[in-house]
Amino acid sequence: MGYTVAIQDLTKDFGKFRAVDRVTLDVERGEIFGFLGANGAGKTTTIRMLCGLLLPTSGSGKVNGFDIHKENEAIKRSIGYMSQKFSLYPDLTGRENLVFYGSVYRLGRGDLKDRIAELEAHLELGGFIDRLTGSLPAGWRQRIALAAALIHRPAILFLDEPTAGVDPVFRRRFWDLLYGLADAGTTLFVTTHYMDEAEFCRRISIMHDGRIVEIGEPQALIRKHGRTDLQDTFIHLITSVDRK
Amino acid sequence: MIIEVTGFTKTYGEIKAVDSLDLSIDEGKILAIAGPDGAGKTSLFRALAGLIEFDAGEAKIAGHDVRTSFDRIKPILGYMPQSFSLYPDLSVEENLGFYAGLFGITGSDLAAKKTRFYEFSGLGPFAGRRAGKLSGGMKQKLALSCALVHDPKVLILDEPTTGVDPLSRRQFWEILFSLKNSGSAILVSTPYMDEVSHADQAVLVHQGRKLAEGTPAQIAGRFHGSLFRLKREPTVDLMKRAGAIEGLSARRFGSSIHLYGPPGYTVDRLTSDLERSGIGADVEPLQPELEDVFVQMMEG
């Protein structure tokens, strides 16, 4: 079992402000990892470093085996990113959107066609891939967005509140698809404020003021801190750090 | 009832965004509306705030018709739209002052209000910060403060906590509880099922129609069946074997499995059924949540 993310003491300063403070994290290949924290805790800055978009001030590590200091261009090509805000072109069909993103990643014509067929089957896009994405219900649009983020076969996919605004039935189906992706070896790095979504993850970390204050399996963390649910555990951890 | 809506219908061309919806709220109560994007929540709220017309039905606030006497409603209504609508280039204090000015609140009245808002929102230390530079949670608290500036008796809040972290959400709800205790009626929409459970009354909507209503406990009690956690790593093989047991359906849930069974199914029976399928069982019963009820109702 290899690690898709392996970082040690990752730190980012903006002037005198330390946004990310010595974050150490290992995420296994095919793991679904929940990256939680309060607004402004440093999650976005950390993710930007993991995606190769921002160089750390100090610390070391690898994403998909590429060094985060020296190989950030290779990292960018090897990761996928999907967010609620991540925009598909509403006046293009799902398929046209996928062709567009495929060409951005320079997939060859034949390869792109095969890849779209593959995603169409795995993510069950058949009924709506040829409709304008702007006219689709949120749940279907989100599945097209997932396909677009996976078009270049990234080894790790970053998901930012992937199911916000989607109805519960779609949400459960979407998570079934995510579990399928993880089983096939894709690492999923999920940020969310939905604590029930966090519980779908295998392990989670909780970040506060630039630091990771806790990491582990959701149920184990609830038990460890003697709380009734994950939301309570989250609030307990953040407020108790503040009191120290 | 301070808010009374009957047969409310709103269409956009061919699409019925809200289809003959009824709801009502008493003073000193919180009514939560939960449903996915496109369920019709925002259309209803905009109509109640006098911003859009609607096609059929009636909506009254404090006895005044929203369509014909909105001038009477305006002074007692506070509305917080879903998208952040404050001035990003103005400071916290300037935004509050601006909204207060719209209602003719100035001078010592305004100063007293600021003190009170800073106290409940914790925004005091950030009074000089530009609204655009606030964190998500603080922005929402400022927007709420601005909606409260004229002491409205009725508050309509459209997804005020979306994108806000759990701690800020809890603080936001503490504010709502204190407003409710001082007699305000609050209509709030949310995508978070855990927030629905804080409300006095809840309505679940889907595609413009009401799926369920009642107290959160009443709605949760309508779950038909039983729910358990199987504390085993959800491998593909294990999921397949558990799902093959008659009457059971299995769902992955992080590093464990949720099993849905028929009503009256017990831990003992489940354990022996699992063992017969070669699954060493470590199970515990779970309380079905609102989302389980929601899913069950949607799947009919």
Chai-1 contact restraints between the chains, C-beta under 6 A:
chainA,res_idxA,chainB,res_idxB,connection_type,confidence,min_distance_angstrom,max_distance_angstrom,comment,restraint_id
A,A38,B,D165,contact,1.0,0.0,6.0,A-B,restraint_1
A,A38,B,L167,contact,1.0,0.0,6.0,A-B,restraint_2
A,N39,B,S135,contact,1.0,0.0,6.0,A-B,restraint_3
A,N39,B,G136,contact,1.0,0.0,6.0,A-B,restraint_4
A,N39,B,G137,contact,1.0,0.0,6.0,A-B,restraint_5
A,N39,B,D165,contact,1.0,0.0,6.0,A-B,restraint_6
A,G40,B,S135,contact,1.0,0.0,6.0,A-B,restraint_7
A,A138,B,D37,contact,1.0,0.0,6.0,A-B,restraint_8
A,G165,B,D37,contact,1.0,0.0,6.0,A-B,restraint_9
A,V166,B,P36,contact,1.0,0.0,6.0,A-B,restraint_10
A,D167,B,P36,contact,1.0,0.0,6.0,A-B,restraint_11
A,P168,B,E291,contact,1.0,0.0,6.0,A-B,restraint_12
A,P168,B,F294,contact,1.0,0.0,6.0,A-B,restraint_13
A,P168,B,V295,contact,1.0,0.0,6.0,A-B,restraint_14
A,V169,B,V295,contact,1.0,0.0,6.0,A-B,restraint_15
A,V169,B,M298,contact,1.0,0.0,6.0,A-B,restraint_16
A,Y179,B,R252,contact,1.0,0.0,6.0,A-B,restraint_17
A,H193,B,D165,contact,1.0,0.0,6.0,A-B,restraint_18
A,E199,B,G254,contact,1.0,0.0,6.0,A-B,restraint_19
A,F200,B,G254,contact,1.0,0.0,6.0,A-B,restraint_20
A,C201,B,G254,contact,1.0,0.0,6.0,A-B,restraint_21
A,R202,B,S255,contact,1.0,0.0,6.0,A-B,restraint_22
A,E217,B,S255,contact,1.0,0.0,6.0,A-B,restraint_23
A,P218,B,G254,contact,1.0,0.0,6.0,A-B,restraint_24
A,Q231,B,P166,contact,1.0,0.0,6.0,A-B,restraint_25
A,F234,B,P166,contact,1.0,0.0,6.0,A-B,restraint_26
A,I235,B,P166,contact,1.0,0.0,6.0,A-B,restraint_27
A,I235,B,L167,contact,1.0,0.0,6.0,A-B,restraint_28
A,I238,B,L167,contact,1.0,0.0,6.0,A-B,restraint_29
